[in-house]
Amino acid sequence: QVQLVESGGGLVQAGGSLRLSCAASGRTFNSYSMGWFRQAPGKEREFVAAISWSGGSTYYADSVKDRFTISRDNAKNTVYLQMNSLKPEDTAVYCCGADRHNRVVFIIPDYWGQGTQVTVSS
């Protein structure tokens, strides 16, 4: 079992930055790939970024490529999402997920966090 808790969301102006964190419990965290997903009001949840268990492989949605960076610290059981040059369309609830099969491009989380709200004002 893996439990995930996100933090770091908030209100930011367009062009600003935020760093989200996802803290995981469980001894097997460093064998799972991790991903960030987001869901805006009235829209379906969409993939944002993913990272392999080692951190050596990452993958991003086209909409966030070159603006967002995913990283992880296995010693701290934490995965991060650095978000720069934020746009109003980035407004959403952001959730992290853990995939026990270490998939990255086709990540399908087995475990989910509750999410953290990110609001970008214009």
Phi and psi in degrees as a GROMACS rama.xvg file:
@    title "Ramachandran Plot"
@    xaxis  label "Phi"
@    yaxis  label "Psi"
@TYPE xy
-128.901  129.684  VAL-2
-109.573  136.675  GLN-3
-123.189  134.535  LEU-4
-132.154  118.918  VAL-5
-90.6072  153.917  GLU-6
-154.528  168.444  SER-7
103.368  -3.75916  GLY-8
-70.9086  172.224  GLY-9
164.648  -165.953  GLY-10
-104.728  130.179  LEU-11
-143.069  150.871  VAL-12
-78.7559  154.585  GLN-13
-54.8944  137.031  ALA-14
91.9779  -10.6028  GLY-15
-84.1546  -174.07  GLY-16
-132.159  153.428  SER-17
-145.392  152.838  LEU-18
-122.912  119.748  ARG-19
-92.4679  147.682  LEU-20
-124.844  148.96  SER-21
-133.214  108.926  CYS-22
-93.8215  131.606  ALA-23
-114.553  144.046  ALA-24
-107.133  154.63  SER-25
114.535  137.879  GLY-26
-74.0995  -13.879  ARG-27
-97.9314  11.4616  THR-28
-52.5671  -44.3564  PHE-29
-77.9009  10.2803  ASN-30
-109.514  -0.511474  SER-31
-103.446  143.607  TYR-32
-77.1115  156.393  SER-33
-128.79  147.165  MET-34
-140.652  158.098  GLY-35
-113.31  137.781  TRP-36
-131.285  162.017  PHE-37
-143.093  152.998  ARG-38
-138.213  117.961  GLN-39
-90.4507  158.289  ALA-40
-56.1308  130.253  PRO-41
76.1892  5.95162  GLY-42
-122.75  162.805  LYS-43
-78.6348  157.346  GLU-44
-65.058  139.591  ARG-45
-130.167  150.887  GLU-46
-70.2813  142.292  PHE-47
-116.232  -55.4872  VAL-48
-161.543  156.758  ALA-49
-145.207  157.113  ALA-50
-143.438  140.893  ILE-51
-71.9826  170.511  SER-52
-60.6893  -33.5668  TRP-53
-85.6529  -14.9431  SER-54
86.1798  -1.69002  GLY-55
-80.4303  -13.5069  GLY-56
-130.8  131.882  SER-57
-132.806  160.742  THR-58
-152.196  139.814  TYR-59
-130.105  150.763  TYR-60
-69.1698  147.496  ALA-61
-58.1517  -32.2882  ASP-62
-68.7785  -17.9151  SER-63
-120.051  -5.38967  VAL-64
-57.8511  138.553  LYS-65
75.315  -2.08036  ASP-66
-116.744  -34.7336  ARG-67
-109.188  149.432  PHE-68
-134.565  125.992  THR-69
-99.4337  141.812  ILE-70
-151.28  168.99  SER-71
-147.351  153.132  ARG-72
-126.586  99.1056  ASP-73
-68.1509  -24.8443  ASN-74
-67.8515  -27.6762  ALA-75
-103.533  2.33306  LYS-76
52.6134  43.86  ASN-77
-135.723  140.571  THR-78
-118.408  146.12  VAL-79
-122.386  155.775  TYR-80
-133.919  106.234  LEU-81
-86.3539  121.678  GLN-82
-116.585  116.491  MET-83
-115.907  163.664  ASN-84
49.8303  48.3084  SER-85
-65.5204  146.284  LEU-86
-120.995  155.958  LYS-87
-55.0888  -32.4562  PRO-88
-71.9405  -6.01383  GLU-89
-82.4616  -7.02501  ASP-90
-60.6978  125.917  THR-91
-178.694  170.372  ALA-92
-88.8116  125.67  VAL-93
-103.357  128.344  TYR-94
-122.259  147.202  CYS-95
-104.164  155.324  CYS-96
-140.863  151.332  GLY-97
-118.037  129.17  ALA-98
-111.54  114.469  ASP-99
-72.9334  -9.30913  ARG-100
-96.3305  5.38518  HIS-101
61.0586  31.0675  ASN-102
-77.0386  148.398  ARG-103
-120.166  -64.3858  VAL-104
-63.397  -38.3683  VAL-105
-114.716  46.0882  PHE-106
-61.1222  134.163  ILE-107
-133.107  97.8871  ILE-108
-62.7827  141.424  PRO-109
-92.4818  -22.8523  ASP-110
-132.36  145.943  TYR-111
-132.352  149.405  TRP-112
-89.2254  177.111  GLY-113
-83.3147  -23.3846  GLN-114
104.249  159.328  GLY-115
-138.1  138.503  THR-116
-82.4  132.179  GLN-117
-119.796  124.333  VAL-118
-124.363  124.811  THR-119
-114.132  118.232  VAL-120
-92.502  148.912  SER-121
